[in-house]
Amino acid sequence: MKQFVIFLCCCTFVLSQSNAQQMNYSVDAGYDLPKSDIPHGKIDTLHYNSSTVGTQRTTLVYTPPGYSANQNYPVLYLLHGIGGDEFEWLNGGHPEVILDNLYAAGKIEPMIVVLPNGRAMKDDRAGGNIFEPEKVEAFATFESDLLNDLIPFIEKTYPVIKDREHRAIAGLSMGGGQSLNFGLGNLDKFAWVGGFSSAPNTKLPEELIPNPEEAKEKLKLLFISCGDKDGLISFSKRTHDYLEEHNIAHHYYVIPGGQHDFEVWKASLYNFVQLLFKGKS
């Protein structure tokens, strides 16, 4: 772990060609380690009624340090992978620690982060054969649950800003594919989109962005990342190549030595959230 962090701190992530933003993506030493001497956000477990699934579903919600019901916040919907559930990020990546540290350093805008279960079915647990067709299909069904059930619930429960310019979606692996599919497929709902090590559920680029000019106009941020040792990197690269071909500005980075794991996903989240809600990137 420590060697990986030091390596990232010393390197510039590999970027490609002119339309991918040329930035020094790195992480600070200790970026993912809890600190006792800083303010901390809070994680709540909530239940909402899903008309899509026909049952009550669970989501986690992170509110930032100093959260006030009298302040309006932008929202990030942060999605998990095929083998996880709403607790995967919390257990494997501790986004609350990363976010708390970034707030303390003054590097990110205050935001609410929603960690839902992206497997939209009545038995949405991650047990058994996670590749069963019904379970895989449930990840696609989550688009309806997200748009029609979860987002309205969050907007009724928290003081969030209810427009696309203040709504982001990102995720890891299967959730990365969901984020690209749902975010780029609903540019009237999302202006900030991130896919970390996106999985084979990611649609073909020409399906993701059939209208490049609309994407150029509406996207404030499109962020794609993957480890260079990840066997799924081709899905990120084909999207990046299409974006380059059509001159669509985006952030693309390949983490040297990165595998399909939380070391990559934590570093991706760390860099992604620092770009959110700060004007067009």
C-alpha positions as CSV (number, residue, x, y, z in Angstrom):
1,M,0.0,0.0,0.0
2,K,2.6,2.5,1.1
3,Q,4.8,1.7,-2.0
4,F,1.8,2.2,-4.3
5,V,1.0,5.6,-2.8
6,I,4.7,6.8,-3.0
7,F,4.8,5.6,-6.6
8,L,1.6,7.5,-7.5
9,C,3.0,10.6,-5.8
10,C,6.1,10.5,-7.9
11,C,4.5,9.8,-11.3
12,T,2.3,11.5,-13.8
13,F,-0.4,9.2,-15.0
14,V,-0.2,8.3,-18.7
15,L,-2.4,10.5,-20.8
16,S,-3.2,10.4,-24.5
17,Q,-3.4,13.0,-27.2
18,S,-4.8,16.6,-27.3
19,N,-8.4,16.2,-26.2
20,A,-7.6,14.4,-23.0
21,Q,-6.8,17.1,-20.4
22,Q,-3.1,17.2,-19.6
23,M,-3.1,17.2,-15.8
24,N,-0.7,15.8,-13.2
25,Y,-2.9,13.1,-11.6
26,S,-1.4,12.1,-8.4
27,V,-2.3,11.4,-4.8
28,D,-0.9,12.9,-1.6
29,A,0.7,10.5,0.9
30,G,-1.9,9.5,3.5
31,Y,-4.8,10.7,1.3
32,D,-6.8,7.6,2.3
33,L,-5.8,7.3,5.9
34,P,-8.2,8.5,8.7
35,K,-7.1,11.6,10.7
36,S,-8.5,12.3,14.2
37,D,-7.7,16.0,14.2
38,I,-10.0,17.1,11.3
39,P,-13.8,17.5,11.0
40,H,-15.6,14.4,9.8
41,G,-18.7,13.9,7.6
42,K,-21.5,11.5,8.4
43,I,-22.8,8.4,6.8
44,D,-26.5,7.6,7.1
45,T,-28.3,4.4,6.0
46,L,-31.7,5.2,4.5
47,H,-34.5,3.2,2.9
48,Y,-36.6,4.3,-0.1
49,N,-39.6,2.9,-1.9
50,S,-38.7,1.7,-5.4
51,S,-41.6,1.6,-7.9
52,T,-39.1,0.1,-10.4
53,V,-38.3,-2.9,-8.2
54,G,-41.6,-3.0,-6.2
55,T,-39.9,-3.0,-2.8
56,Q,-38.0,-0.9,-0.3
57,R,-34.4,-0.5,-1.1
58,T,-31.3,0.7,0.9
59,T,-28.9,3.5,0.2
60,L,-26.0,5.1,2.1
61,V,-25.6,8.8,2.1
62,Y,-22.5,10.8,3.0
63,T,-23.0,14.4,4.2
64,P,-19.9,16.6,4.5
65,P,-18.3,18.1,7.6
66,G,-20.3,21.1,8.7
67,Y,-23.4,19.9,6.9
68,S,-26.4,22.2,7.3
69,A,-30.0,21.7,6.3
70,N,-30.1,25.4,5.5
71,Q,-27.5,25.0,2.7
72,N,-28.1,23.6,-0.7
73,Y,-25.6,21.0,-2.0
74,P,-24.7,19.3,-5.3
75,V,-24.9,15.5,-5.4
76,L,-22.6,12.7,-6.5
77,Y,-24.1,9.3,-7.1
78,L,-21.2,6.8,-6.5
79,L,-21.8,3.2,-7.8
80,H,-20.2,-0.1,-6.9
81,G,-19.1,-3.2,-8.9
82,I,-20.7,-6.4,-9.9
83,G,-19.5,-8.2,-6.8
84,G,-20.6,-5.5,-4.3
85,D,-23.5,-3.6,-3.0
86,E,-24.2,-0.3,-1.3
87,F,-21.5,-1.1,1.2
88,E,-18.7,-2.0,-1.2
89,W,-17.2,1.5,-1.5
90,L,-17.5,2.0,2.3
91,N,-15.8,-1.3,3.1
92,G,-13.2,-1.4,0.4
93,G,-12.4,2.2,-0.4
94,H,-13.6,4.3,2.6
95,P,-14.6,7.3,0.5
96,E,-15.6,9.1,3.6
97,V,-11.9,9.2,4.7
98,I,-10.8,10.5,1.3
99,L,-13.5,13.1,1.3
100,D,-12.9,14.2,4.9
101,N,-9.2,14.7,4.1
102,L,-9.9,16.7,1.0
103,Y,-12.3,18.9,2.8
104,A,-9.7,19.5,5.5
105,A,-7.2,20.5,2.8
106,G,-9.7,22.8,1.1
107,K,-9.5,20.9,-2.2
108,I,-13.2,20.1,-2.9
109,E,-16.6,21.7,-2.9
110,P,-19.2,20.6,-0.3
111,M,-21.3,17.9,-1.7
112,I,-23.6,15.0,-0.8
113,V,-22.5,11.6,-1.9
114,V,-25.1,8.8,-2.4
115,L,-23.9,5.2,-2.4
116,P,-26.8,3.1,-3.7
117,N,-27.2,-0.6,-4.5
118,G,-26.9,-0.7,-8.3
119,R,-28.4,-4.2,-8.5
120,A,-32.1,-3.3,-9.0
121,M,-34.0,-6.5,-8.0
122,K,-35.9,-7.6,-5.0
123,D,-33.0,-9.8,-3.7
124,D,-30.2,-7.4,-4.4
125,R,-27.6,-9.1,-2.3
126,A,-24.2,-9.8,-3.8
127,G,-24.3,-13.5,-2.9
128,G,-24.5,-16.6,-5.0
129,N,-23.6,-16.5,-8.7
130,I,-23.2,-12.8,-9.3
131,F,-23.0,-13.4,-13.1
132,E,-26.5,-14.9,-13.3
133,P,-28.4,-13.2,-16.2
134,E,-31.1,-11.9,-13.9
135,K,-28.5,-10.3,-11.6
136,V,-26.6,-8.8,-14.5
137,E,-29.8,-7.4,-16.0
138,A,-30.6,-5.8,-12.7
139,F,-27.6,-3.5,-13.2
140,A,-29.3,-2.1,-16.3
141,T,-32.7,-1.9,-14.6
142,F,-31.0,0.3,-12.0
143,E,-31.2,3.2,-14.5
144,S,-35.0,3.4,-14.0
145,D,-34.7,3.0,-10.2
146,L,-32.0,5.8,-10.1
147,L,-33.9,8.3,-12.3
148,N,-37.5,7.6,-11.1
149,D,-37.1,6.5,-7.5
150,L,-33.7,7.3,-5.9
151,I,-33.0,10.7,-7.2
152,P,-36.5,12.0,-6.3
153,F,-36.1,10.5,-2.8
154,I,-32.8,12.2,-2.3
155,E,-34.2,15.5,-3.5
156,K,-37.1,15.2,-1.0
157,T,-34.9,14.2,1.9
158,Y,-31.8,16.4,1.5
159,P,-31.3,20.1,0.6
160,V,-29.8,19.3,-2.8
161,I,-29.7,21.5,-6.0
162,K,-32.1,19.8,-8.4
163,D,-30.5,20.5,-11.8
164,R,-28.1,18.6,-14.1
165,E,-25.3,21.1,-13.4
166,H,-25.2,20.1,-9.8
167,R,-25.6,16.3,-10.3
168,A,-22.7,13.9,-10.9
169,I,-22.4,10.1,-11.4
170,A,-19.4,7.9,-11.2
171,G,-18.5,4.3,-10.3
172,L,-16.1,1.4,-10.4
173,S,-16.1,-1.5,-12.8
174,M,-19.7,-2.5,-13.4
175,G,-20.6,0.8,-11.7
176,G,-18.2,2.6,-14.1
177,G,-20.1,1.1,-17.0
178,Q,-23.4,2.1,-15.4
179,S,-22.1,5.6,-14.9
180,L,-21.1,6.0,-18.5
181,N,-24.3,4.4,-19.8
182,F,-26.7,6.4,-17.5
183,G,-24.7,9.6,-17.4
184,L,-24.0,10.0,-21.1
185,G,-27.4,8.5,-21.9
186,N,-29.2,11.2,-19.8
187,L,-27.3,14.4,-20.4
188,D,-30.5,16.2,-19.3
189,K,-29.9,14.7,-15.8
190,F,-26.1,14.6,-15.4
191,A,-23.3,17.1,-16.4
192,W,-20.5,15.3,-14.6
193,V,-19.6,11.7,-15.4
194,G,-16.8,9.3,-14.3
195,G,-16.0,5.7,-15.2
196,F,-13.3,4.0,-13.2
197,S,-12.1,0.7,-14.7
198,S,-15.4,0.4,-16.6
199,A,-16.6,-3.1,-17.2
200,P,-17.9,-4.9,-20.3
201,N,-21.4,-3.6,-19.6
202,T,-20.2,-0.3,-21.0
203,K,-22.0,0.5,-24.2
204,L,-20.2,1.0,-27.4
205,P,-18.9,4.6,-27.8
206,E,-21.2,5.4,-30.7
207,E,-24.1,4.3,-28.5
208,L,-22.8,6.2,-25.5
209,I,-22.4,9.4,-27.5
210,P,-24.5,9.3,-30.7
211,N,-24.5,13.1,-30.8
212,P,-20.9,14.4,-30.2
213,E,-22.0,18.0,-30.5
214,E,-24.6,17.6,-27.8
215,A,-22.0,16.0,-25.5
216,K,-19.6,18.9,-26.1
217,E,-22.3,21.4,-25.2
218,K,-23.7,19.7,-22.1
219,L,-20.8,17.9,-20.4
220,K,-18.9,19.7,-17.7
221,L,-16.7,16.8,-17.0
222,L,-16.1,13.3,-18.5
223,F,-13.5,11.4,-16.6
224,I,-12.2,7.9,-17.5
225,S,-9.5,6.0,-15.7
226,C,-8.0,2.5,-15.6
227,G,-4.9,0.7,-14.4
228,D,-2.6,-0.4,-17.2
229,K,-2.4,-3.9,-15.9
230,D,-6.2,-4.2,-15.8
231,G,-7.6,-6.8,-18.3
232,L,-10.6,-4.6,-18.9
233,I,-8.7,-1.6,-20.0
234,S,-9.9,-2.0,-23.6
235,F,-13.3,-0.8,-22.6
236,S,-11.9,2.5,-21.3
237,K,-9.6,2.9,-24.2
238,R,-12.2,2.4,-26.9
239,T,-14.3,5.2,-25.3
240,H,-11.2,7.4,-25.0
241,D,-10.3,6.8,-28.7
242,Y,-13.9,7.7,-29.8
243,L,-13.8,10.9,-27.8
244,E,-10.4,11.8,-29.4
245,E,-11.8,11.1,-32.8
246,H,-14.7,13.4,-32.3
247,N,-12.8,16.1,-30.4
248,I,-14.7,15.7,-27.2
249,A,-12.8,17.1,-24.2
250,H,-12.3,14.6,-21.4
251,H,-10.0,13.5,-18.7
252,Y,-8.3,10.1,-19.4
253,Y,-5.6,8.5,-17.4
254,V,-4.0,5.2,-17.2
255,I,-2.4,4.3,-13.8
256,P,1.0,2.7,-14.2
257,G,1.0,-0.7,-12.6
258,G,-2.7,-0.4,-11.7
259,Q,-4.8,-3.5,-11.3
260,H,-8.6,-3.9,-11.2
261,D,-8.8,-3.0,-7.5
262,F,-9.4,-0.3,-4.9
263,E,-5.9,1.2,-5.2
264,V,-6.9,2.4,-8.7
265,W,-10.5,3.3,-7.7
266,K,-9.5,5.3,-4.6
267,A,-7.0,7.2,-6.6
268,S,-9.6,7.8,-9.3
269,L,-12.2,9.0,-6.8
270,Y,-9.6,11.3,-5.2
271,N,-8.8,13.0,-8.5
272,F,-12.4,13.0,-9.8
273,V,-14.0,14.8,-6.8
274,Q,-11.5,17.6,-6.9
275,L,-12.8,18.5,-10.4
276,L,-16.5,18.4,-9.5
277,F,-18.8,21.4,-9.3
278,K,-16.0,23.9,-10.1
279,G,-17.1,25.1,-13.5
280,K,-16.5,23.5,-16.9
281,S,-13.4,21.4,-17.0
